[in-house]
Amino acid sequence: MTVFVFYCIHDVMKAEKAFKDSGIPIDIIPVPRQVSSDCGMAVSLEEEYKIRAQDILVEHNIEIKGVYKRLSSNEWVIDT
């Protein structure tokens, strides 16, 4: 699983629309505690869509705070 974290909920909502319009299946989830202690929502998607999703975000001028990859139930790493 890949998780995109954004700077504000407005960007999460813009990303959600852009991904859905492009046919990328996503889920909106709370930001995992292991990633950030801030409250907020993030976009979760399958790793196979990561590159395409990043291209869509650039195309729509939506800035990402970070991209993370889940290694285990409680372990996340920054995904570049």
N, CA, C and O atoms as a GROMACS GRO file, in nm:
protein
  320
    1MET      N    1   0.084  -0.117   0.000
    1MET     CA    2   0.000   0.000   0.000
    1MET      C    3   0.089   0.124   0.000
    1MET      O    4   0.192   0.128   0.066
    2THR      N    5   0.045   0.225  -0.075
    2THR     CA    6   0.113   0.354  -0.081
    2THR      C    7   0.017   0.458  -0.027
    2THR      O    8  -0.102   0.455  -0.055
    3VAL      N    9   0.071   0.551   0.053
    3VAL     CA   10  -0.011   0.657   0.112
    3VAL      C   11   0.048   0.792   0.075
    3VAL      O   12   0.167   0.817   0.095
    4PHE      N   13  -0.036   0.877   0.022
    4PHE     CA   14   0.001   1.015  -0.009
    4PHE      C   15  -0.052   1.103   0.103
    4PHE      O   16  -0.170   1.100   0.135
    5VAL      N   17   0.038   1.183   0.162
    5VAL     CA   18   0.001   1.277   0.267
    5VAL      C   19   0.012   1.417   0.210
    5VAL      O   20   0.108   1.450   0.141
    6PHE      N   21  -0.088   1.499   0.240
    6PHE     CA   22  -0.095   1.634   0.185
    6PHE      C   23  -0.088   1.737   0.297
    6PHE      O   24  -0.096   1.703   0.415
    7TYR      N   25  -0.074   1.863   0.258
    7TYR     CA   26  -0.063   1.972   0.355
    7TYR      C   27  -0.196   2.014   0.414
    7TYR      O   28  -0.201   2.069   0.524
    8CYS      N   29  -0.305   1.990   0.341
    8CYS     CA   30  -0.437   2.031   0.393
    8CYS      C   31  -0.546   1.941   0.336
    8CYS      O   32  -0.526   1.873   0.235
    9ILE      N   33  -0.660   1.942   0.402
    9ILE     CA   34  -0.772   1.858   0.360
    9ILE      C   35  -0.822   1.899   0.221
    9ILE      O   36  -0.873   1.816   0.146
   10HIS      N   37  -0.808   2.026   0.189
   10HIS     CA   38  -0.850   2.073   0.057
   10HIS      C   39  -0.772   1.999  -0.053
   10HIS      O   40  -0.830   1.960  -0.154
   11ASP      N   41  -0.642   1.981  -0.033
   11ASP     CA   42  -0.561   1.908  -0.131
   11ASP      C   43  -0.599   1.760  -0.136
   11ASP      O   44  -0.595   1.699  -0.243
   12VAL      N   45  -0.636   1.703  -0.024
   12VAL     CA   46  -0.683   1.564  -0.022
   12VAL      C   47  -0.807   1.551  -0.110
   12VAL      O   48  -0.819   1.458  -0.189
   13MET      N   49  -0.899   1.645  -0.095
   13MET     CA   50  -1.022   1.640  -0.173
   13MET      C   51  -0.996   1.661  -0.322
   13MET      O   52  -1.057   1.595  -0.406
   14LYS      N   53  -0.904   1.753  -0.356
   14LYS     CA   54  -0.869   1.774  -0.497
   14LYS      C   55  -0.803   1.649  -0.555
   14LYS      O   56  -0.832   1.609  -0.668
   15ALA      N   57  -0.715   1.586  -0.477
   15ALA     CA   58  -0.648   1.464  -0.523
   15ALA      C   59  -0.750   1.352  -0.540
   15ALA      O   60  -0.744   1.277  -0.638
   16GLU      N   61  -0.841   1.340  -0.447
   16GLU     CA   62  -0.945   1.236  -0.458
   16GLU      C   63  -1.021   1.249  -0.589
   16GLU      O   64  -1.041   1.151  -0.660
   17LYS      N   65  -1.064   1.370  -0.621
   17LYS     CA   66  -1.138   1.391  -0.746
   17LYS      C   67  -1.052   1.360  -0.868
   17LYS      O   68  -1.097   1.293  -0.961
   18ALA      N   69  -0.928   1.408  -0.867
   18ALA     CA   70  -0.839   1.385  -0.982
   18ALA      C   71  -0.813   1.236  -1.002
   18ALA      O   72  -0.814   1.188  -1.115
   19PHE      N   73  -0.790   1.164  -0.893
   19PHE     CA   74  -0.764   1.020  -0.904
   19PHE      C   75  -0.888   0.946  -0.953
   19PHE      O   76  -0.879   0.860  -1.041
   20LYS      N   77  -1.002   0.978  -0.896
   20LYS     CA   78  -1.126   0.909  -0.938
   20LYS      C   79  -1.159   0.939  -1.083
   20LYS      O   80  -1.202   0.851  -1.156
   21ASP      N   81  -1.138   1.065  -1.125
   21ASP     CA   82  -1.163   1.102  -1.266
   21ASP      C   83  -1.070   1.026  -1.360
   21ASP      O   84  -1.104   1.003  -1.476
   22SER      N   85  -0.953   0.988  -1.309
   22SER     CA   86  -0.855   0.915  -1.390
   22SER      C   87  -0.868   0.764  -1.376
   22SER      O   88  -0.791   0.689  -1.437
   23GLY      N   89  -0.964   0.719  -1.297
   23GLY     CA   90  -0.987   0.575  -1.284
   23GLY      C   91  -0.894   0.504  -1.186
   23GLY      O   92  -0.883   0.382  -1.190
   24ILE      N   93  -0.826   0.579  -1.100
   24ILE     CA   94  -0.738   0.517  -1.002
   24ILE      C   95  -0.819   0.489  -0.875
   24ILE      O   96  -0.873   0.582  -0.815
   25PRO      N   97  -0.828   0.362  -0.835
   25PRO     CA   98  -0.902   0.330  -0.713
   25PRO      C   99  -0.825   0.373  -0.589
   25PRO      O  100  -0.708   0.337  -0.571
   26ILE      N  101  -0.891   0.450  -0.503
   26ILE     CA  102  -0.826   0.503  -0.383
   26ILE      C  103  -0.917   0.486  -0.262
   26ILE      O  104  -1.036   0.456  -0.275
   27ASP      N  105  -0.859   0.506  -0.146
   27ASP     CA  106  -0.934   0.517  -0.021
   27ASP      C  107  -0.883   0.641   0.050
   27ASP      O  108  -0.764   0.674   0.043
   28ILE      N  109  -0.972   0.709   0.117
   28ILE     CA  110  -0.933   0.820   0.204
   28ILE      C  111  -0.924   0.761   0.344
   28ILE      O  112  -1.018   0.700   0.395
   29ILE      N  113  -0.807   0.778   0.407
   29ILE     CA  114  -0.782   0.718   0.538
   29ILE      C  115  -0.724   0.823   0.634
   29ILE      O  116  -0.670   0.925   0.589
   30PRO      N  117  -0.734   0.799   0.763
   30PRO     CA  118  -0.662   0.887   0.855
   30PRO      C  119  -0.511   0.869   0.833
   30PRO      O  120  -0.466   0.759   0.801
   31VAL      N  121  -0.435   0.976   0.849
   31VAL     CA  122  -0.290   0.965   0.835
   31VAL      C  123  -0.240   0.867   0.942
   31VAL      O  124  -0.269   0.886   1.060
   32PRO      N  125  -0.167   0.763   0.902
   32PRO     CA  126  -0.118   0.666   1.001
   32PRO      C  127  -0.032   0.734   1.108
   32PRO      O  128   0.049   0.822   1.077
   33ARG      N  129  -0.051   0.696   1.233
   33ARG     CA  130   0.024   0.756   1.344
   33ARG      C  131   0.174   0.740   1.328
   33ARG      O  132   0.251   0.825   1.375
   34GLN      N  133   0.216   0.633   1.263
   34GLN     CA  134   0.358   0.609   1.244
   34GLN      C  135   0.418   0.707   1.143
   34GLN      O  136   0.540   0.725   1.138
   35VAL      N  137   0.333   0.770   1.064
   35VAL     CA  138   0.378   0.865   0.962
   35VAL      C  139   0.379   1.007   1.017
   35VAL      O  140   0.475   1.081   0.996
   36SER      N  141   0.273   1.045   1.088
   36SER     CA  142   0.262   1.180   1.142
   36SER      C  143   0.168   1.181   1.260
   36SER      O  144   0.066   1.111   1.260
   37SER      N  145   0.200   1.261   1.360
   37SER     CA  146   0.112   1.273   1.475
   37SER      C  147   0.003   1.377   1.452
   37SER      O  148  -0.088   1.392   1.533
   38ASP      N  149   0.012   1.450   1.340
   38ASP     CA  150  -0.091   1.548   1.307
   38ASP      C  151  -0.221   1.477   1.275
   38ASP      O  152  -0.223   1.366   1.224
   39CYS      N  153  -0.330   1.546   1.307
   39CYS     CA  154  -0.460   1.494   1.263
   39CYS      C  155  -0.469   1.517   1.113
   39CYS      O  156  -0.404   1.607   1.060
   40GLY      N  157  -0.546   1.438   1.047
   40GLY     CA  158  -0.564   1.462   0.905
   40GLY      C  159  -0.596   1.336   0.829
   40GLY      O  160  -0.597   1.225   0.883
   41MET      N  161  -0.622   1.356   0.704
   41MET     CA  162  -0.659   1.247   0.614
   41MET      C  163  -0.551   1.234   0.506
   41MET      O  164  -0.478   1.328   0.476
   42ALA      N  165  -0.545   1.115   0.450
   42ALA     CA  166  -0.447   1.085   0.346
   42ALA      C  167  -0.517   1.002   0.238
   42ALA      O  168  -0.629   0.956   0.257
   43VAL      N  169  -0.448   0.986   0.127
   43VAL     CA  170  -0.500   0.902   0.018
   43VAL      C  171  -0.417   0.775   0.012
   43VAL      O  172  -0.294   0.778   0.004
   44SER      N  173  -0.487   0.662   0.015
   44SER     CA  174  -0.424   0.531   0.008
   44SER      C  175  -0.457   0.467  -0.127
   44SER      O  176  -0.570   0.474  -0.175
   45LEU      N  177  -0.355   0.406  -0.187
   45LEU     CA  178  -0.377   0.337  -0.314
   45LEU      C  179  -0.277   0.224  -0.328
   45LEU      O  180  -0.178   0.217  -0.256
   46GLU      N  181  -0.303   0.137  -0.421
   46GLU     CA  182  -0.213   0.025  -0.446
   46GLU      C  183  -0.085   0.078  -0.510
   46GLU      O  184  -0.089   0.173  -0.589
   47GLU      N  185   0.027   0.017  -0.477
   47GLU     CA  186   0.158   0.063  -0.523
   47GLU      C  187   0.168   0.069  -0.676
   47GLU      O  188   0.242   0.152  -0.729
   48GLU      N  189   0.096  -0.016  -0.744
   48GLU     CA  190   0.104  -0.018  -0.891
   48GLU      C  191   0.057   0.113  -0.955
   48GLU      O  192   0.090   0.141  -1.070
   49TYR      N  193  -0.020   0.194  -0.880
   49TYR     CA  194  -0.071   0.321  -0.932
   49TYR      C  195   0.014   0.441  -0.892
   49TYR      O  196  -0.017   0.554  -0.931
   50LYS      N  197   0.120   0.420  -0.814
   50LYS     CA  198   0.196   0.530  -0.756
   50LYS      C  199   0.250   0.629  -0.860
   50LYS      O  200   0.228   0.750  -0.846
   51ILE      N  201   0.317   0.582  -0.961
   51ILE     CA  202   0.378   0.671  -1.062
   51ILE      C  203   0.270   0.750  -1.136
   51ILE      O  204   0.282   0.870  -1.155
   52ARG      N  205   0.166   0.681  -1.176
   52ARG     CA  206   0.056   0.748  -1.246
   52ARG      C  207  -0.009   0.854  -1.155
   52ARG      O  208  -0.041   0.964  -1.200
   53ALA      N  209  -0.027   0.819  -1.029
   53ALA     CA  210  -0.086   0.913  -0.933
   53ALA      C  211   0.002   1.036  -0.915
   53ALA      O  212  -0.048   1.148  -0.910
   54GLN      N  213   0.133   1.016  -0.907
   54GLN     CA  214   0.224   1.130  -0.894
   54GLN      C  215   0.215   1.221  -1.016
   54GLN      O  216   0.217   1.343  -1.003
   55ASP      N  217   0.207   1.162  -1.133
   55ASP     CA  218   0.193   1.241  -1.256
   55ASP      C  219   0.064   1.324  -1.254
   55ASP      O  220   0.064   1.440  -1.295
   56ILE      N  221  -0.044   1.265  -1.207
   56ILE     CA  222  -0.172   1.335  -1.199
   56ILE      C  223  -0.164   1.452  -1.102
   56ILE      O  224  -0.217   1.560  -1.128
   57LEU      N  225  -0.096   1.431  -0.989
   57LEU     CA  226  -0.082   1.539  -0.891
   57LEU      C  227  -0.003   1.656  -0.950
   57LEU      O  228  -0.039   1.772  -0.929
   58VAL      N  229   0.103   1.625  -1.023
   58VAL     CA  230   0.181   1.731  -1.089
   58VAL      C  231   0.093   1.804  -1.190
   58VAL      O  232   0.093   1.927  -1.196
   59GLU      N  233   0.020   1.728  -1.269
   59GLU     CA  234  -0.067   1.784  -1.371
   59GLU      C  235  -0.171   1.881  -1.312
   59GLU      O  236  -0.206   1.981  -1.374
   60HIS      N  237  -0.218   1.849  -1.190
   60HIS     CA  238  -0.321   1.930  -1.124
   60HIS      C  239  -0.263   2.029  -1.022
   60HIS      O  240  -0.338   2.093  -0.947
   61ASN      N  241  -0.130   2.041  -1.019
   61ASN     CA  242  -0.064   2.134  -0.926
   61ASN      C  243  -0.103   2.110  -0.780
   61ASN      O  244  -0.128   2.205  -0.706
   62ILE      N  245  -0.107   1.983  -0.740
   62ILE     CA  246  -0.139   1.947  -0.603
   62ILE      C  247  -0.009   1.902  -0.536
   62ILE      O  248   0.053   1.804  -0.577
   63GLU      N  249   0.031   1.975  -0.433
   63GLU     CA  250   0.158   1.948  -0.366
   63GLU      C  251   0.142   1.839  -0.261
   63GLU      O  252   0.046   1.839  -0.183
   64ILE      N  253   0.236   1.745  -0.260
   64ILE     CA  254   0.234   1.638  -0.161
   64ILE      C  255   0.333   1.668  -0.049
   64ILE      O  256   0.442   1.720  -0.072
   65LYS      N  257   0.292   1.633   0.072
   65LYS     CA  258   0.380   1.647   0.187
   65LYS      C  259   0.475   1.528   0.195
   65LYS      O  260   0.590   1.542   0.237
   66GLY      N  261   0.425   1.411   0.154
   66GLY     CA  262   0.508   1.291   0.155
   66GLY      C  263   0.436   1.171   0.097
   66GLY      O  264   0.313   1.166   0.093
   67VAL      N  265   0.514   1.075   0.053
   67VAL     CA  266   0.462   0.948   0.002
   67VAL      C  267   0.525   0.839   0.086
   67VAL      O  268   0.647   0.836   0.104
   68TYR      N  269   0.442   0.749   0.137
   68TYR     CA  270   0.489   0.646   0.228
   68TYR      C  271   0.445   0.508   0.180
   68TYR      O  272   0.340   0.491   0.118
   69LYS      N  273   0.529   0.411   0.211
   69LYS     CA  274   0.502   0.271   0.174
   69LYS      C  275   0.490   0.190   0.302
   69LYS      O  276   0.572   0.204   0.393
   70ARG      N  277   0.390   0.106   0.309
   70ARG     CA  278   0.368   0.021   0.426
   70ARG      C  279   0.452  -0.105   0.414
   70ARG      O  280   0.439  -0.180   0.316
   71LEU      N  281   0.537  -0.129   0.514
   71LEU     CA  282   0.619  -0.250   0.516
   71LEU      C  283   0.552  -0.360   0.600
   71LEU      O  284   0.561  -0.478   0.567
   72SER      N  285   0.486  -0.318   0.708
   72SER     CA  286   0.413  -0.411   0.794
   72SER      C  287   0.301  -0.333   0.859
   72SER      O  288   0.282  -0.215   0.828
   73SER      N  289   0.226  -0.395   0.947
   73SER     CA  290   0.110  -0.328   1.006
   73SER      C  291   0.147  -0.202   1.081
   73SER      O  292   0.066  -0.110   1.090
   74ASN      N  293   0.268  -0.194   1.136
   74ASN     CA  294   0.307  -0.074   1.211
   74ASN      C  295   0.434  -0.009   1.157
   74ASN      O  296   0.491   0.077   1.224
   75GLU      N  297   0.479  -0.047   1.040
   75GLU     CA  298   0.604   0.007   0.988
   75GLU      C  299   0.583   0.071   0.851
   75GLU      O  300   0.534   0.008   0.757
   76TRP      N  301   0.621   0.198   0.843
   76TRP     CA  302   0.610   0.276   0.720
   76TRP      C  303   0.745   0.338   0.687
   76TRP      O  304   0.822   0.372   0.777
   77VAL      N  305   0.773   0.352   0.559
   77VAL     CA  306   0.895   0.419   0.515
   77VAL      C  307   0.859   0.523   0.408
   77VAL      O  308   0.759   0.511   0.338
   78ILE      N  309   0.944   0.625   0.399
   78ILE     CA  310   0.925   0.724   0.293
   78ILE      C  311   0.951   0.653   0.161
   78ILE      O  312   1.051   0.583   0.146
   79ASP      N  313   0.862   0.672   0.067
   79ASP     CA  314   0.871   0.608  -0.064
   79ASP      C  315   0.904   0.714  -0.168
   79ASP      O  316   0.824   0.805  -0.191
   80THR      N  317   1.020   0.704  -0.228
   80THR     CA  318   1.060   0.805  -0.327
   80THR      C  319   1.037   0.757  -0.468
   80THR      O  320   1.066   0.830  -0.563
   0.00000   0.00000   0.00000
